[in-house]
Amino acid sequence: MLNGFGRSPLGHRALGPTPVPTRPPGGVGAESPEPAAAPPPPPPPKAKAKEPEALAKADPAVAQFEAIKRRIHGKLVDRLDFNRVNELDPRTVRAEVRAVIEHLLDEDDPMLNKAERQRLVDEILDETFGLGPLEALLKEEGIGDIMINGPRHVFIEKKGRIERSVINFRDDDHLLQIIDRIVSRVGRRIDESSPMVDARLPDGSRVNAIIPPLALDGPVLTIRMFGSKPLSQDDLLRFKAFTPEMLMLMEASMKARLNIVISGGTGSGKTTLLNTLSSFIQNDHRIITIEDAAELRLQQEHVVRLETRPPNVEGRGAVTATDLVKNALRMRPDRIIIGECRGAETLDMIQAMNTGHEGSMTTVHANNPRDAMSRLETMISMAGLELPIRALRAQFASAVDLIIQANRLQGGPRKVTSITEVVGMEGDTIIMQEIFKFEQLGVDPNGRAHGRFVATGIRPTFMERLEASGCLLPHDLFRQRVLLED
């Protein structure tokens, strides 16, 4: 049975025993002889129940269209042979179901023009086979994020700016069905006992959902969109995310198997940058990726993708990133790439970098390279090992060669704001030197940050490693100057 066919997508789905409000006998103003025996309905369900009425009064055409869609969909569910549907090719099924919907519309003969009729057919197909109202947003070009704060509040990010979408869901149950359909496809669940989940769409887009009782105003769904075509280095150069000189250094560092940490805030483009840099890895290297929700898309042939697993209903069976890193070390990897270091797996990652797995990469949430090192220290302490701070920092200084900082600036532009080398230790302090940086000069009349990329004039100490691996960079690449103004 295909996902979504077991029950009507336009029906209701309860996550648990939810009390149904009832109106006391005699109407709203009637007096009850036994007040304690008939408690008044709770306010939130009352507001939810009145919402469709308010919508219908505000726009009768919308309510009429939804009523027709419900009626036709109900007839479609009664007519479909679900056993046969499961055996057919999805494209064949969609074409046949479209014909059935057209026939049902001919029988029902609603007063719809050609455009409305086509829209009705498409929406019923999306409800049956896809993700309902989300399908329109997933197909629209230029959307970076989809943020759904309950059924009536849908926001999107386009070109770095957040705006409200005209798309909405019928009610909480409708949105819950769509969330359940997304997470069930990747073998995860969401309910009252596990009200938070990370998942992904088939194209790799990152999904996070949180539902009541944790979300007070209804289910919340956040989707970090990945385009159908991954951004290439040429795309990022065109967007002025970095300069050709910076790209030359990053490419040489990847080919020379330097260990790299990409740091940045949420939505700064860390994963996109990691995907881009991974394209420079040699095709004969065995790469193992470890993620909470698989979203990396490496172009190499020899790639093993691993994904963590949350606990089951009984709280057992969880597989953490730490478990996967330890197992990956037994799989003869040339490079290990962790989508994001969040906890105790950081220690295993650092040790892997120090024990013959050069060229490994990870990302970490941090505001600047110095903060990135501090965060790594903090996450290693989560492993429960009481290591002396000097020994811990010596591990970092030996393992990490380069920290690439990505930031999302005011107005939306995402840029590589710093490329910093980790030089070594001096006393208890990790010595770092910045090779390239972005200096923000101000904000233009449109509210977009602008500035310039600068070469600091510092020549990295790992140049001999680059040359030994055959990566010969121009002699004046690191000469102090302004590289690009944007």
Secondary structure in CASP SS format (residue, H / E / C, confidence):
PFRMAT SS
TARGET T0000
AUTHOR 0000-0000-0000
METHOD secondary structure of the structure
MODEL  1
M C 1.00
L C 1.00
N C 1.00
G C 1.00
F C 1.00
G C 1.00
R C 1.00
S C 1.00
P C 1.00
L C 1.00
G C 1.00
H C 1.00
R C 1.00
A C 1.00
L C 1.00
G C 1.00
P C 1.00
T C 1.00
P C 1.00
V C 1.00
P C 1.00
T C 1.00
R C 1.00
P C 1.00
P C 1.00
G C 1.00
G C 1.00
V C 1.00
G C 1.00
A C 1.00
E C 1.00
S C 1.00
P C 1.00
E C 1.00
P H 1.00
A H 1.00
A H 1.00
A C 1.00
P C 1.00
P C 1.00
P C 1.00
P C 1.00
P H 1.00
P H 1.00
P H 1.00
K H 1.00
A H 1.00
K H 1.00
A H 1.00
K H 1.00
E H 1.00
P H 1.00
E H 1.00
A H 1.00
L H 1.00
A H 1.00
K H 1.00
A H 1.00
D C 1.00
P H 1.00
A H 1.00
V H 1.00
A H 1.00
Q H 1.00
F H 1.00
E H 1.00
A H 1.00
I H 1.00
K H 1.00
R H 1.00
R H 1.00
I H 1.00
H H 1.00
G H 1.00
K H 1.00
L H 1.00
V H 1.00
D H 1.00
R H 1.00
L C 1.00
D C 1.00
F H 1.00
N H 1.00
R H 1.00
V H 1.00
N H 1.00
E H 1.00
L C 1.00
D C 1.00
P H 1.00
R H 1.00
T H 1.00
V H 1.00
R H 1.00
A H 1.00
E H 1.00
V H 1.00
R H 1.00
A H 1.00
V H 1.00
I H 1.00
E H 1.00
H H 1.00
L H 1.00
L H 1.00
D H 1.00
E H 1.00
D H 1.00
D C 1.00
P C 1.00
M C 1.00
L C 1.00
N C 1.00
K H 1.00
A H 1.00
E H 1.00
R H 1.00
Q H 1.00
R H 1.00
L H 1.00
V H 1.00
D H 1.00
E H 1.00
I H 1.00
L H 1.00
D H 1.00
E H 1.00
T H 1.00
F H 1.00
G C 1.00
L C 1.00
G C 1.00
P C 1.00
L H 1.00
E H 1.00
A H 1.00
L H 1.00
L H 1.00
K H 1.00
E C 1.00
E C 1.00
G C 1.00
I E 1.00
G E 1.00
D E 1.00
I E 1.00
M E 1.00
I E 1.00
N E 1.00
G C 1.00
P C 1.00
R C 1.00
H C 1.00
V E 1.00
F E 1.00
I E 1.00
E E 1.00
K E 1.00
K C 1.00
G C 1.00
R E 1.00
I E 1.00
E E 1.00
R E 1.00
S C 1.00
V C 1.00
I C 1.00
N C 1.00
F C 1.00
R C 1.00
D C 1.00
D H 1.00
D H 1.00
H H 1.00
L H 1.00
L H 1.00
Q H 1.00
I H 1.00
I H 1.00
D H 1.00
R H 1.00
I H 1.00
V H 1.00
S H 1.00
R C 1.00
V C 1.00
G C 1.00
R C 1.00
R C 1.00
I C 1.00
D E 1.00
E C 1.00
S C 1.00
S E 1.00
P C 1.00
M E 1.00
V E 1.00
D E 1.00
A E 1.00
R E 1.00
L C 1.00
P C 1.00
D C 1.00
G C 1.00
S C 1.00
R E 1.00
V E 1.00
N E 1.00
A E 1.00
I E 1.00
I C 1.00
P C 1.00
P C 1.00
L C 1.00
A C 1.00
L C 1.00
D C 1.00
G C 1.00
P C 1.00
V E 1.00
L E 1.00
T E 1.00
I E 1.00
R E 1.00
M C 1.00
F C 1.00
G C 1.00
S C 1.00
K C 1.00
P C 1.00
L C 1.00
S C 1.00
Q H 1.00
D H 1.00
D H 1.00
L H 1.00
L H 1.00
R H 1.00
F C 1.00
K C 1.00
A C 1.00
F C 1.00
T C 1.00
P H 1.00
E H 1.00
M H 1.00
L H 1.00
M H 1.00
L H 1.00
M H 1.00
E H 1.00
A H 1.00
S H 1.00
M H 1.00
K H 1.00
A C 1.00
R C 1.00
L C 1.00
N C 1.00
I E 1.00
V E 1.00
I E 1.00
S E 1.00
G E 1.00
G C 1.00
T C 1.00
G C 1.00
S C 1.00
G C 1.00
K H 1.00
T H 1.00
T H 1.00
L H 1.00
L H 1.00
N H 1.00
T H 1.00
L H 1.00
S H 1.00
S C 1.00
F C 1.00
I C 1.00
Q C 1.00
N C 1.00
D C 1.00
H C 1.00
R C 1.00
I E 1.00
I E 1.00
T E 1.00
I E 1.00
E E 1.00
D C 1.00
A C 1.00
A C 1.00
E C 1.00
L C 1.00
R C 1.00
L C 1.00
Q C 1.00
Q C 1.00
E C 1.00
H C 1.00
V E 1.00
V E 1.00
R E 1.00
L E 1.00
E E 1.00
T C 1.00
R E 1.00
P C 1.00
P C 1.00
N C 1.00
V C 1.00
E C 1.00
G C 1.00
R C 1.00
G C 1.00
A C 1.00
V E 1.00
T C 1.00
A H 1.00
T H 1.00
D H 1.00
L H 1.00
V H 1.00
K H 1.00
N H 1.00
A H 1.00
L C 1.00
R C 1.00
M C 1.00
R C 1.00
P C 1.00
D C 1.00
R E 1.00
I E 1.00
I E 1.00
I E 1.00
G C 1.00
E C 1.00
C C 1.00
R C 1.00
G C 1.00
A C 1.00
E H 1.00
T H 1.00
L H 1.00
D H 1.00
M H 1.00
I H 1.00
Q H 1.00
A H 1.00
M H 1.00
N C 1.00
T C 1.00
G C 1.00
H C 1.00
E C 1.00
G C 1.00
S C 1.00
M E 1.00
T E 1.00
T E 1.00
V E 1.00
H E 1.00
A C 1.00
N C 1.00
N C 1.00
P H 1.00
R H 1.00
D H 1.00
A H 1.00
M H 1.00
S H 1.00
R H 1.00
L H 1.00
E H 1.00
T H 1.00
M H 1.00
I H 1.00
S H 1.00
M C 1.00
A C 1.00
G C 1.00
L C 1.00
E C 1.00
L C 1.00
P C 1.00
I H 1.00
R H 1.00
A H 1.00
L H 1.00
R H 1.00
A H 1.00
Q H 1.00
F H 1.00
A H 1.00
S H 1.00
A H 1.00
V C 1.00
D C 1.00
L E 1.00
I E 1.00
I E 1.00
Q E 1.00
A E 1.00
N E 1.00
R E 1.00
L C 1.00
Q C 1.00
G C 1.00
G C 1.00
P C 1.00
R E 1.00
K E 1.00
V E 1.00
T E 1.00
S E 1.00
I E 1.00
T E 1.00
E E 1.00
V E 1.00
V E 1.00
G E 1.00
M E 1.00
E E 1.00
G C 1.00
D C 1.00
T E 1.00
I E 1.00
I E 1.00
M E 1.00
Q E 1.00
E E 1.00
I E 1.00
F E 1.00
K E 1.00
F E 1.00
E E 1.00
Q E 1.00
L E 1.00
G E 1.00
V E 1.00
D C 1.00
P C 1.00
N C 1.00
G C 1.00
R C 1.00
A E 1.00
H E 1.00
G E 1.00
R E 1.00
F E 1.00
V E 1.00
A E 1.00
T C 1.00
G C 1.00
I C 1.00
R C 1.00
P C 1.00
T C 1.00
F C 1.00
M H 1.00
E H 1.00
R H 1.00
L H 1.00
E H 1.00
A H 1.00
S C 1.00
G C 1.00
C C 1.00
L C 1.00
L C 1.00
P C 1.00
H C 1.00
D C 1.00
L C 1.00
F C 1.00
R C 1.00
Q C 1.00
R E 1.00
V E 1.00
L E 1.00
L E 1.00
E E 1.00
D C 1.00
END
